[in-house]
Amino acid sequence: MKLRLEDLYPEGVTAHIDEARAFAAGFAATVDAQPPLDLTTPEGLNAARAVMDLYAFEAPDGTGVPPEDREVAAGGRSARVRILRPAGPTVHAVYLDIHGGGFYLGSAAMGDRRNQRAADRLGVAVVSVDYRLAPEHPWPAGPDDCETAARWLLDHAQAEFGTDRLLIGGGSAGATLAMTTLLRLRDADRHRRFVGANLVYGVYDLSESAPSGRVGADRSRPYREAYLGHVAPAERTRPDISPLYGDLSGLPPALLTVGTRDDLFEDSLALAMRLSAAGNDVELHVYPESPHGFNVFPTAMAAAANDHIEAWLARRLAAG
């Protein structure tokens, strides 16, 4: 079998390569021009979070019910969530969304516009987890909160939303936490109501042991240490930290999305191969000349990626 990277490009995206290349160059120049932030100091951490807060400006467009912030409980733990409901009367499924931000940045509200669009177009309720952030709350606080929200949905989705069908997804650190949540639920045999996992440019080896985990390690080490500084390096291959090393059998169908200019590109390749080898239904969509976080920006490549993700989720709802 001949393997060609171009075969992983979704249909039509090569038309956007020139724009994507120009955007990636400008994006890289902007990032490189920023002074490094010291996440070990309160000043550096607050400065980093202030930059991330700029991404929270996109409020939902008002077509649905206003977002609802709640505290939910399951298994003796509680977690904060933000709920967005579709404009229509019918909820076909609940999408458990986990935001990105390197485990130390971001909030559930950051995804309001994207989540409201998904709610309205797919007829799903979106429950976004406001998990606790490192370094104040390092591993396993984030995974604990995501598992708590998932277990709450397993117990209450039918009563709260009128459906017990579930989807899960996230971007960057959110994709990592989505995987660890699924593995925890699978190990407890509570994963079967999840009909799809939408994993967008996640980090799946936080141990820096696999070749994919070493790419860009110098740039990512500050957030890894904020999240895992108390965990011995030899312990960071635990599947609850680095899903790439887990038993990946028996998981729901998954879509992995990543750009070729992403430091985490090879992590997605590695996870897709391991998911497939474990017998799962997996699709890998690769976007040429696209950096980390590319689909949150107003480019044609981003629009194409978001349309492909939405179409995949729609197919999972139709199949489930």
SERO-4910 file (N, C-alpha, C, O; in steps of 0.05 Angstrom, whole numbers):
BEGIN
 pado doro    nc1    nc2    nc3   cac1   cac2   cac3    cc1    cc2    cc3    oc1    oc2    oc3
  Met    A     17    -24      0      0      0      0     18     25      0     36     27     16
  Lys    A     12     43    -18     27     68    -19     12     89     -2    -11     94     -5
  Leu    A     27    102     16     17    122     34     25    150     23     48    155     19
  Arg    A      5    167     19     10    194      9     -5    214     28    -28    210     34
  Leu    A     10    234     38     -3    253     56    -27    266     43    -47    272     56
  Glu    A    -25    272     17    -47    285      3    -73    270      4    -95    281      2
  Asp    A    -71    243      8    -96    228      9   -111    233     35   -135    225     37
  Leu    A    -98    246     54   -112    253     79   -124    280     79   -138    288     98
  Tyr    A   -120    295     57   -133    322     54   -162    318     48   -169    303     29
  Pro    A   -180    331     62   -208    330     54   -212    343     26   -196    360     18
  Glu    A   -234    336     13   -239    345    -14   -241    376    -15   -254    388      2
  Gly    A   -227    387    -34   -230    416    -39   -210    434    -25   -208    457    -32
  Val    A   -195    424     -5   -179    442     11   -154    451     -3   -142    471      5
  Thr    A   -145    437    -23   -121    446    -36   -124    473    -50   -104    486    -55
  Ala    A   -149    480    -56   -154    507    -67   -147    529    -48   -144    552    -57
  His    A   -144    523    -22   -139    544     -2   -110    544      7   -103    558     26
  Ile    A    -92    529     -6    -65    526      5    -50    553      4    -36    559     24
  Asp    A    -52    568    -16    -37    594    -18    -45    612      5    -28    624     18
  Glu    A    -71    615      9    -81    632     31    -71    621     58    -63    636     75
  Ala    A    -73    595     61    -65    582     86    -35    587     92    -28    592    114
  Arg    A    -19    584     71     10    588     74     16    617     83     33    621    100
  Ala    A      3    636     70      7    664     77     -2    669    106     11    683    121
  Phe    A    -25    658    113    -35    662    140    -16    650    161    -10    662    181
  Ala    A     -6    626    155     12    612    174     38    628    178     48    629    200
  Ala    A     48    639    156     73    655    159     68    680    176     85    686    193
  Gly    A     46    694    171     40    717    188     34    710    217     43    724    235
  Phe    A     21    688    221     15    678    248     40    671    263     44    679    286
  Ala    A     58    657    249     84    650    262    100    674    269    112    675    290
  Ala    A    100    694    251    115    719    257    104    733    281    119    744    298
  Thr    A     77    733    284     65    746    307     72    732    332     78    745    353
  Val    A     70    705    332     77    690    356    106    693    364    112    697    387
  Asp    A    124    693    344    152    695    350    159    722    361    179    725    375
  Ala    A    143    743    354    149    770    363    141    774    392    149    794    405
  Gln    A    125    756    403    116    759    431    138    751    450    152    731    446
  Pro    A    142    767    472    162    759    491    153    733    506    129    729    510
  Pro    A    172    716    513    165    692    528    152    698    555    160    718    568
  Leu    A    132    682    562    118    686    588    128    665    608    130    642    601
  Asp    A    132    674    632    141    657    653    116    647    669    106    662    685
  Leu    A    107    623    664     83    613    676     88    605    705     68    599    719
  Thr    A    112    607    715    118    600    743    113    624    761    114    621    786
  Thr    A    107    648    750    102    671    766     73    680    762     61    676    741
  Pro    A     61    692    783     33    701    780     30    722    757     10    722    743
  Glu    A     50    739    754     49    759    733     49    746    705     33    754    688
  Gly    A     67    727    701     68    714    675     43    698    669     33    699    647
  Leu    A     32    684    689      8    669    685    -16    687    679    -32    681    661
  Asn    A    -18    709    694    -40    728    688    -38    740    661    -58    745    647
  Ala    A    -13    746    652    -10    757    625    -18    737    604    -31    745    584
  Ala    A    -11    712    607    -19    692    588    -49    689    587    -61    686    565
  Arg    A    -62    689    610    -91    686    611   -105    711    599   -126    708    587
  Ala    A    -93    734    602   -104    758    590   -104    756    560   -123    765    547
  Val    A    -83    745    548    -82    741    519   -104    721    511   -118    726    491
  Met    A   -107    699    525   -127    679    518   -155    691    521   -173    684    505
  Asp    A   -159    709    540   -186    721    543   -195    736    519   -219    741    515
  Leu    A   -176    745    502   -184    759    477   -200    741    459   -215    751    442
  Tyr    A   -197    715    461   -211    696    444   -240    692    455   -256    678    441
  Ala    A   -247    702    478   -273    698    489   -293    720    481   -315    722    493
  Phe    A   -286    736    461   -303    758    454   -326    750    437   -345    766    434
  Glu    A   -326    726    425   -347    719    406   -371    707    421   -373    683    424
  Ala    A   -389    725    429   -413    716    443   -431    703    423   -430    708    399
  Pro    A   -449    685    432   -468    672    413   -486    694    401   -490    715    412
  Asp    A   -497    687    377   -511    707    362   -540    711    370   -555    726    358
  Gly    A   -548    698    392   -575    703    402   -597    686    390   -620    691    396
  Thr    A   -590    667    373   -611    651    361   -622    630    380   -645    620    376
  Gly    A   -607    623    400   -617    602    419   -623    613    446   -623    637    450
  Val    A   -627    595    465   -631    603    493   -605    613    504   -584    602    497
  Pro    A   -605    634    520   -580    644    532   -565    622    546   -577    604    558
  Pro    A   -538    624    545   -522    604    559   -529    602    589   -536    622    601
  Glu    A   -527    579    600   -533    574    628   -509    562    641   -499    541    633
  Asp    A   -499    575    662   -476    565    678   -487    550    702   -504    560    717
  Arg    A   -477    526    706   -487    509    728   -464    493    740   -443    490    729
  Glu    A   -470    484    764   -452    465    777   -467    438    778   -489    437    787
  Val    A   -454    417    768   -466    391    766   -450    372    783   -427    377    790
  Ala    A   -462    349    790   -449    331    808   -454    302    799   -475    295    789
  Ala    A   -434    285    803   -436    257    797   -413    243    811   -391    254    812
  Gly    A   -417    218    820   -396    203    832   -382    216    856   -358    211    861
  Gly    A   -397    232    870   -385    245    894   -368    270    888   -356    281    906
  Arg    A   -367    278    863   -352    302    855   -371    322    841   -392    315    832
  Ser    A   -362    347    840   -378    368    825   -360    381    805   -335    381    807
  Ala    A   -372    393    785   -358    408    764   -376    430    753   -400    428    754
  Arg    A   -363    450    742   -378    472    730   -381    467    700   -362    458    687
  Val    A   -404    473    690   -410    470    661   -425    494    651   -437    509    667
  Arg    A   -424    498    625   -439    519    611   -455    506    590   -445    491    573
  Ile    A   -481    511    590   -500    496    573   -511    515    552   -521    537    558
  Leu    A   -510    507    527   -523    521    505   -543    502    491   -536    479    486
  Arg    A   -567    513    486   -588    496    475   -594    506    447   -590    529    440
  Pro    A   -605    488    430   -612    497    402   -637    514    402   -653    515    421
  Ala    A   -639    529    380   -662    547    377   -688    531    373   -709    539    382
  Gly    A   -686    507    361   -709    491    356   -718    475    380   -704    474    400
  Pro    A   -742    463    378   -753    449    402   -741    422    407   -744    411    429
  Thr    A   -728    410    387   -719    382    389   -689    381    394   -674    394    379
  Val    A   -681    365    413   -652    360    418   -646    332    409   -657    313    421
  His    A   -629    329    389   -623    302    379   -601    288    394   -600    263    394
  Ala    A   -584    303    408   -562    292    423   -550    314    441   -558    337    438
  Val    A   -532    306    459   -518    326    475   -488    323    468   -477    301    468
  Tyr    A   -476    346    462   -447    347    456   -432    357    480   -436    379    489
  Leu    A   -414    340    490   -397    348    513   -372    361    502   -355    347    490
  Asp    A   -370    387    505   -348    402    494   -327    408    516   -334    415    538
  Ile    A   -301    405    508   -279    410    527   -260    430    514   -248    424    494
  His    A   -258    454    525   -243    475    513   -213    470    515   -204    454    531
  Gly    A   -198    483    497   -169    482    497   -156    503    514   -170    517    529
  Gly    A   -129    505    512   -115    526    527    -91    514    543    -84    526    563
  Gly    A    -80    492    534    -56    482    546    -59    473    575    -40    472    590
  Phe    A    -84    467    584    -90    459    611    -89    481    631    -95    477    655
  Tyr    A    -80    505    623    -77    527    643    -91    553    634    -90    572    648
  Leu    A   -103    553    610   -116    576    599   -145    569    591   -152    546    588
  Gly    A   -161    590    586   -186    587    572   -209    582    591   -206    581    616
  Ser    A   -233    581    579   -258    578    594   -279    566    576   -276    566    551
  Ala    A   -300    556    587   -322    545    571   -335    567    554   -343    561    531
  Ala    A   -336    591    564   -349    613    549   -333    619    523   -345    631    505
  Met    A   -308    612    522   -292    618    498   -303    606    473   -299    616    451
  Gly    A   -318    584    476   -329    571    452   -358    577    447   -371    562    432
  Asp    A   -369    598    458   -398    603    457   -408    604    428   -428    591    421
  Arg    A   -395    620    411   -406    623    384   -404    597    368   -424    589    355
  Arg    A   -382    584    370   -379    558    356   -399    538    367   -411    523    352
  Asn    A   -402    537    393   -421    518    405   -450    524    399   -466    506    395
  Gln    A   -457    550    397   -484    557    390   -490    550    361   -512    541    355
  Arg    A   -470    554    344   -473    546    316   -479    516    314   -497    507    300
  Ala    A   -463    500    329   -467    471    328   -495    464    340   -508    446    329
  Ala    A   -503    477    361   -529    472    373   -551    477    353   -569    460    350
  Asp    A   -550    499    339   -571    506    320   -571    490    295   -592    481    285
  Arg    A   -548    485    284   -546    470    259   -550    440    262   -561    427    244
  Leu    A   -542    429    284   -543    400    288   -566    392    306   -573    369    308
  Gly    A   -579    412    319   -600    405    338   -590    391    362   -603    372    372
  Val    A   -568    400    373   -556    388    397   -555    408    419   -553    432    414
  Ala    A   -556    399    443   -549    415    466   -519    412    471   -508    390    468
  Val    A   -505    434    477   -477    433    482   -472    438    512   -480    458    523
  Val    A   -458    420    524   -450    423    552   -420    426    552   -405    406    547
  Ser    A   -410    449    559   -381    455    558   -370    455    586   -382    468    604
  Val    A   -348    441    591   -338    438    618   -319    461    625   -299    466    610
  Asp    A   -324    475    647   -306    495    657   -288    482    678   -289    487    702
  Tyr    A   -270    465    668   -253    449    685   -233    467    699   -225    488    689
  Arg    A   -223    458    722   -203    473    737   -177    473    722   -169    453    709
  Leu    A   -162    495    724   -138    499    708   -113    496    725   -112    503    749
  Ala    A    -92    486    712    -65    486    724    -53    514    721    -63    530    705
  Pro    A    -33    521    737    -20    505    757    -33    504    784    -25    488    801
  Glu    A    -54    521    788    -68    520    814    -81    493    819    -82    483    841
  His    A    -90    480    797   -103    454    799    -91    436    777   -103    432    756
  Pro    A    -68    424    783    -55    407    763    -70    380    760    -89    374    773
  Trp    A    -59    363    741    -70    336    738    -72    323    765    -52    324    780
  Pro    A    -94    309    772   -116    301    754   -141    318    757   -163    309    750
  Ala    A   -139    343    765   -163    359    770   -179    363    744   -203    359    744
  Gly    A   -165    370    722   -180    374    696   -194    349    687   -218    350    682
  Pro    A   -180    326    685   -194    301    678   -216    294    697   -237    283    689
  Asp    A   -213    299    723   -234    293    742   -259    309    736   -281    298    737
  Asp    A   -256    335    730   -279    352    724   -293    343    698   -318    342    697
  Cys    A   -277    335    678   -289    326    653   -304    300    657   -326    296    646
  Glu    A   -292    282    672   -306    256    678   -332    261    693   -352    248    688
  Thr    A   -331    280    712   -355    286    728   -377    296    710   -400    288    713
  Ala    A   -371    315    692   -391    325    673   -402    303    656   -426    301    651
  Ala    A   -384    285    646   -393    263    629   -412    244    645   -432    235    635
  Arg    A   -404    238    669   -421    220    685   -448    233    692   -468    219    693
  Trp    A   -448    259    697   -473    273    701   -491    271    677   -515    266    680
  Leu    A   -480    274    653   -496    271    629   -506    242    626   -530    238    619
  Leu    A   -490    222    632   -499    195    630   -523    190    649   -540    174    643
  Asp    A   -523    204    672   -544    200    691   -569    217    686   -591    210    693
  His    A   -564    241    673   -586    261    672   -593    271    644   -611    288    642
  Ala    A   -579    263    623   -584    275    597   -613    271    588   -625    290    578
  Gln    A   -624    247    592   -651    242    584   -671    261    597   -688    273    584
  Ala    A   -668    264    623   -687    282    638   -682    311    632   -701    327    630
  Glu    A   -657    319    628   -650    347    624   -655    356    595   -664    379    591
  Phe    A   -650    339    576   -650    347    548   -668    330    530   -672    337    506
  Gly    A   -679    309    541   -698    293    525   -684    273    506   -697    263    488
  Thr    A   -658    268    511   -643    249    494   -621    237    511   -610    250    529
  Asp    A   -614    212    505   -591    200    519   -568    195    501   -548    182    508
  Arg    A   -569    205    476   -547    202    457   -527    224    462   -534    248    466
  Leu    A   -501    217    462   -480    235    470   -458    236    449   -452    215    437
  Leu    A   -446    259    445   -421    264    430   -401    277    449   -409    288    469
  Ile    A   -376    275    442   -355    288    458   -335    300    439   -330    289    418
  Gly    A   -322    322    447   -302    334    430   -287    356    444   -296    367    465
  Gly    A   -265    364    432   -249    386    442   -226    392    424   -219    376    406
  Gly    A   -214    415    428   -191    424    413   -166    426    430   -168    436    453
  Ser    A   -143    418    420   -118    421    434   -119    405    460   -124    381    460
  Ala    A   -114    419    483   -116    405    509   -144    393    512   -147    373    526
  Gly    A   -165    405    500   -192    395    502   -195    368    489   -210    351    498
  Ala    A   -180    363    467   -180    337    454   -167    316    471   -176    293    473
  Thr    A   -145    324    485   -132    306    503   -151    298    525   -153    274    532
  Leu    A   -165    317    537   -183    312    559   -207    296    549   -218    280    565
  Ala    A   -216    300    525   -237    283    514   -228    254    512   -244    236    519
  Met    A   -204    249    504   -194    222    502   -191    210    530   -200    187    534
  Thr    A   -180    224    549   -177    213    576   -205    207    588   -208    188    603
  Thr    A   -224    225    582   -252    220    592   -263    195    581   -275    178    595
  Leu    A   -260    191    555   -270    166    542   -257    141    553   -270    121    558
  Leu    A   -231    143    558   -216    120    569   -226    113    597   -229     90    604
  Arg    A   -230    134    613   -241    129    640   -269    116    639   -274     97    654
  Leu    A   -286    127    621   -313    116    619   -312     87    608   -327     70    617
  Arg    A   -295     83    588   -293     56    577   -284     36    598   -295     13    599
  Asp    A   -265     44    614   -256     25    635   -277     19    656   -277     -2    669
  Ala    A   -297     38    659   -319     34    677   -344     23    662   -365     21    674
  Asp    A   -340     17    636   -362      7    619   -386     27    619   -409     19    621
  Arg    A   -379     53    617   -400     73    616   -397     91    591   -406    114    592
  His    A   -386     81    570   -379     97    546   -398     92    523   -396    105    503
  Arg    A   -416     73    525   -431     63    502   -451     82    491   -459     79    468
  Arg    A   -459    102    505   -479    122    495   -465    144    479   -479    161    467
  Phe    A   -438    145    479   -424    164    462   -422    153    434   -411    132    429
  Val    A   -433    168    415   -434    159    387   -413    171    369   -411    165    346
  Gly    A   -396    189    380   -375    201    365   -357    218    382   -365    230    401
  Ala    A   -331    220    373   -311    236    387   -297    254    366   -286    244    347
  Asn    A   -299    280    370   -288    300    352   -262    311    365   -263    328    383
  Leu    A   -239    302    355   -214    308    367   -197    326    349   -188    318    328
  Val    A   -194    351    357   -182    372    340   -155    379    351   -152    390    373
  Tyr    A   -134    373    335   -106    379    342    -98    375    371    -89    394    384
  Gly    A   -104    351    381    -97    346    409    -68    338    414    -53    333    395
  Val    A    -60    338    439    -34    329    448    -38    302    462    -51    301    483
  Tyr    A    -27    281    451    -33    254    461     -9    241    474    -12    219    485
  Asp    A     14    253    473     38    244    487     50    267    502     64    284    491
  Leu    A     44    269    528     54    290    545     80    281    559     91    296    576
  Ser    A     89    257    553    114    247    566    139    254    551    161    251    561
  Glu    A    136    263    526    158    268    508    174    242    502    198    243    496
  Ser    A    161    219    505    175    193    500    173    185    471    193    176    460
  Ala    A    149    187    459    146    180    431    158    201    413    160    224    421
  Pro    A    166    194    389    176    214    370    157    238    367    166    261    366
  Ser    A    131    232    365    112    254    361    111    272    385    107    296    382
  Gly    A    116    262    409    116    278    433    140    296    436    140    315    453
  Arg    A    161    291    421    185    308    423    184    332    404    200    350    407
  Val    A    166    331    384    164    354    366    154    378    380    133    378    393
  Gly    A    169    400    379    161    425    392    161    423    422    148    439    436
  Ala    A    176    404    434    175    400    463    185    424    478    175    430    499
  Asp    A    205    438    467    215    462    481    194    483    484    191    496    505
  Arg    A    178    487    463    156    507    465    134    498    483    122    515    496
  Ser    A    128    472    484    105    463    500    112    456    529     95    452    545
  Arg    A    138    455    535    146    447    562    135    464    584    127    454    605
  Pro    A    133    491    581    121    507    603     93    498    611     87    496    635
  Tyr    A     75    493    591     48    484    600     48    456    609     32    448    627
  Arg    A     66    439    598     67    411    608     76    411    638     65    396    654
  Glu    A     95    428    645    104    429    672     83    442    691     81    434    714
  Ala    A     68    461    681     47    473    697     26    451    704     15    451    726
  Tyr    A     21    434    685      1    413    688     11    388    702     -3    375    717
  Leu    A     37    382    698     48    356    707     74    359    723     88    339    727
  Gly    A     80    383    733    105    387    747    109    369    771    131    363    779
  His    A     87    360    783     88    343    807     89    313    800     91    296    817
  Val    A     88    306    774     88    278    765    115    271    754    126    286    737
  Ala    A    127    250    764    153    242    755    153    236    725    133    224    715
  Pro    A    174    243    710    174    238    681    167    209    674    153    205    654
  Ala    A    176    190    689    171    162    683    141    155    685    133    135    674
  Glu    A    126    171    700     97    166    704     80    180    683     56    176    683
  Arg    A     92    196    665     75    212    647     66    197    623     52    208    606
  Thr    A     72    171    621     61    155    600     35    141    609     23    125    594
  Arg    A     25    147    633     -1    137    641    -22    146    620    -21    169    611
  Pro    A    -40    128    612    -60    136    592    -77    159    602    -88    174    585
  Asp    A    -80    163    628    -96    186    638    -82    212    634    -94    233    637
  Ile    A    -56    211    627    -41    235    621    -35    236    591    -39    256    577
  Ser    A    -25    213    581    -17    211    552    -33    189    539    -25    166    540
  Pro    A    -56    195    528    -74    174    517    -61    156    496    -71    134    492
  Leu    A    -40    166    483    -27    150    462    -18    123    473    -16    104    457
  Tyr    A    -13    121    499     -2     96    510    -23     78    522    -17     57    533
  Gly    A    -49     85    518    -70     69    530    -79     46    513    -71     43    490
  Asp    A    -95     28    525   -111      8    510   -133     24    497   -151     34    511
  Leu    A   -133     26    471   -151     43    456   -175     27    444   -189     37    426
  Ser    A   -179      3    452   -200    -13    441   -227     -5    451   -230      6    473
  Gly    A   -248    -10    436   -275     -7    444   -284     22    447   -302     28    463
  Leu    A   -273     41    432   -280     69    434   -299     76    412   -301     62    392
  Pro    A   -314     98    415   -333    106    394   -318    117    369   -295    123    371
  Pro    A   -332    118    347   -320    129    323   -308    157    328   -319    173    344
  Ala    A   -285    162    315   -271    187    321   -263    201    295   -256    188    275
  Leu    A   -264    228    296   -253    244    274   -229    260    286   -232    273    307
  Leu    A   -206    257    274   -182    273    282   -176    294    261   -175    288    237
  Thr    A   -173    319    270   -168    341    252   -142    355    260   -138    360    284
  Val    A   -124    360    241    -99    373    248    -87    385    223    -93    377    200
  Gly    A    -70    406    226    -57    419    204    -28    410    202    -16    401    222
  Thr    A    -16    411    178     11    402    174     32    420    187     55    411    192
  Arg    A     25    445    194     44    463    207     41    463    237     52    481    251
  Asp    A     26    445    248     21    443    277     43    426    289     50    405    279
  Asp    A     54    436    312     74    420    327     62    393    335     76    374    339
  Leu    A     35    392    337     22    367    346     12    350    322     -3    331    326
  Phe    A     21    356    298     13    342    274     19    312    278      1    295    273
  Glu    A     43    305    285     50    277    287     36    263    310     32    238    309
  Asp    A     28    277    331     12    265    352    -15    255    341    -23    233    348
  Ser    A    -27    270    324    -53    262    312    -48    238    294    -65    219    294
  Leu    A    -27    238    278    -21    215    261    -17    190    278    -28    169    272
  Ala    A     -2    192    300      3    169    317    -22    159    330    -27    135    331
  Leu    A    -39    177    340    -63    168    353    -83    155    333    -95    135    339
  Ala    A    -85    167    309   -103    156    289    -94    127    282   -112    110    280
  Met    A    -69    122    279    -59     95    273    -65     76    296    -73     53    291
  Arg    A    -61     85    320    -66     67    343    -95     62    347   -103     39    353
  Leu    A   -112     82    342   -141     77    344   -150     57    323   -166     39    328
  Ser    A   -140     61    299   -147     42    277   -137     14    283   -152     -5    279
  Ala    A   -113     12    292   -101    -15    298   -117    -29    320   -118    -53    322
  Ala    A   -130    -13    338   -146    -24    360   -174    -32    351   -190    -41    367
  Gly    A   -180    -28    325   -206    -36    314   -228    -15    314   -251    -22    310
  Asn    A   -221     10    319   -241     31    320   -246     43    293   -229     40    274
  Asp    A   -269     56    290   -275     71    266   -263     99    269   -271    114    287
  Val    A   -243    105    252   -229    131    255   -225    144    228   -218    130    209
  Glu    A   -228    170    227   -222    186    204   -201    207    212   -203    219    233
  Leu    A   -181    211    195   -161    231    199   -162    251    177   -158    244    154
  His    A   -168    276    184   -169    298    164   -145    317    169   -142    328    190
  Val    A   -128    319    149   -104    336    150   -107    360    132   -116    358    109
  Tyr    A   -100    383    143   -104    409    128    -76    420    122    -61    428    141
  Pro    A    -69    423     97    -42    432     89    -37    460     98    -55    477     98
  Glu    A    -12    465    105     -2    492    112    -17    506    135    -18    530    136
  Ser    A    -28    490    153    -45    500    174    -32    496    201    -24    474    208
  Pro    A    -30    518    218    -17    516    244    -37    508    266    -60    504    260
  His    A    -26    505    289    -43    499    312    -64    521    316    -58    545    315
  Gly    A    -89    512    321   -111    531    325   -122    544    300   -137    563    301
  Phe    A   -114    533    276   -121    547    251   -151    551    247   -159    570    234
  Asn    A   -167    533    257   -196    534    250   -212    555    266   -236    557    262
  Val    A   -199    570    284   -213    591    298   -210    618    284   -222    638    292
  Phe    A   -195    619    262   -189    644    248   -206    646    222   -215    626    212
  Pro    A   -211    671    213   -229    674    189   -215    669    163   -210    688    148
  Thr    A   -208    644    157   -195    637    132   -212    616    118   -230    604    130
  Ala    A   -208    613     92   -223    593     77   -216    565     87   -234    547     88
  Met    A   -191    560     94   -184    534    105   -198    528    131   -207    505    135
  Ala    A   -200    548    148   -215    544    173   -244    538    168   -256    520    180
  Ala    A   -256    553    150   -285    548    143   -289    520    133   -308    506    140
  Ala    A   -270    511    116   -272    484    105   -270    463    127   -285    444    128
  Ala    A   -251    467    145   -247    448    167   -272    447    185   -281    425    192
  Asn    A   -283    470    191   -307    470    209   -331    458    195   -347    445    208
  Asp    A   -333    462    169   -355    450    154   -352    419    154   -372    405    157
  His    A   -327    410    150   -323    381    150   -328    368    177   -339    347    179
  Ile    A   -321    382    198   -326    372    225   -356    371    230   -367    351    240
  Glu    A   -370    392    222   -399    392    226   -413    370    210   -432    357    220
  Ala    A   -403    366    185   -415    345    169   -410    317    181   -427    300    180
  Trp    A   -386    313    192   -380    288    205   -398    283    229   -409    261    233
  Leu    A   -402    304    245   -420    301    269   -448    295    260   -462    279    272
  Ala    A   -457    308    238   -484    302    228   -487    273    219   -507    260    224
  Arg    A   -466    263    207   -467    234    199   -467    216    223   -481    195    223
  Arg    A   -453    223    244   -454    207    268   -482    207    280   -491    186    290
  Leu    A   -495    230    280   -522    231    291   -541    214    274   -559    201    284
  Ala    A   -537    216    248   -555    200    230   -550    170    233   -569    154    231
  Ala    A   -525    162    238   -518    134    241   -525    123    268   -531     99    271
  Gly    A   -524    141    288   -528    132    316   -556    127    323   -562    119    345
***
